[in-house]
């Protein structure tokens, strides 16, 4: 019997959608291995929310709420995960594809001498040898990666498995690790964005590029995002110019996203940008250049001036919402 440990993330004490996705994914792997799906929750999360994980196949939740770790670095959290793996005799550890997971998972891999696959796209194709599928070459090809180590670490690409309900009886158990290691860094300040849809959790993303000509022309794009309940994003040149905050930059060198619907408005579609959004279920592009690379990746394309087309999109979507 091999248990699976799932590293869950929360935002202000509430689980993200990606948490329920990796819980569903981890629970299915646990079933394949004949073990239990065990979640590790770090931070202050209400017990009612912890119990929610039982809806997605988790049978035990380790509740780590040590305030001594609140302002410590990713090395500290890696130590917590490694301790939980040892306690639960887990052979597989599941992370999301978030920025936090990118920092914590490799450190856990080193601590446990565990092989790791980043951004897996599905369940293991084989358990012996343990083989996991993932995309390579910016999504242009697929690879089957064999993990030979005793402990395996998988980070799941966002929106690649889905949220699957599998109700189970779940036990919430306190878990603690003394914060006595000489950690080298400490978080001194955190600035949080409020009142906006988080990019990593967004079902719809409205993204703008240099085709909008300047920051003063962003109002119609924000209006479209408001109508659709979407997150706003931008290409790297836009954030580099200071038109939009760097937190909105999506692409290979920014945030990698996988919404159900992605609007690329006035974005030509450099390979670095497309690499970060290629997992979107549907891409809609608007550009004046009919040879823009973005049209090769888009499911729907409109050739025209984005500043003229955006108001028409807003009017059409607003009318559709009012009628429905």
WOGIDA-V435901 format. One line per field, one symbol per residue. ss: DSSP state (2 for helix, 1 for strand, 0 for the rest). psi: psi as a letter, one per 30 degrees, with the letter a starting at -180 (. if undefined). burial: I if it has 16 or more other C-alpha atoms within 10 Angstrom, else O. Layout:
BEGIN
ss = ???
psi = ???
burial = ???
END
This chain:
BEGIN
ss = 001111110110011022222222222222222000111111000022222222210001111100222001022222222222222201111110002222222222222200111111000001100111111100001111111000011111000000000100001111000000000001000000000000222001111102220022202222222222001111022222200002221100001000001111100000222222200001111110000002222001111002222222222222222220
psi = kklkkjjlkljhgkklefefefeeeeeeeeeefgaljkkjkkajkkeeeefefffggkfkkjjjhjfffeglafeeeeeeeeeeeeeghkfkkklagleeeeeeeeeeeeeghkkkkkhlgalkfkfjljkkklklhhgfllkjkkjflekkkkkkkkgfelkjkiklkkkkkkkkkkiglikflkkfkkkkklglkkeffkfkkjklafffflffgfeeeeeeeeefhllkllleeeeefgellfffjkaegbkklilfkkkjjgkehleeeeffgfgkekkkkkkfjfgkfffffkekkkjljefeeeeeeeeeeeeeeef.
burial = OIIIIIIIIIOOOOIIIIIIIIIIIIIIIIIOIOIIIIIIIIIIIOOOOIIIIIIIIIIIIIIIIIOOIOOIIIIIIIIIIIIIIOOOOIIIIIIIIIOOIIOIIIIIIOOIOIIIIIIIIOIIOOOOOOIIIIIOOIOOOOOIIIIOOOIIIIIIIIIIIIIIOOOIOIOIOOIOIOOOOOOOOOOOOOOOOOOOIIIIIIIIIIIIIIIIOOOOOIOIIIIIIIOIIIIIIIIIOIIOOOIIOIOIIIIIOIIIIIIOIIIIIIIIIOOIIIIIIIIIIIIIIIIOIOOIOIIOIIOOIIOOIIIOIIOOOIOOOOOOOOOO
END
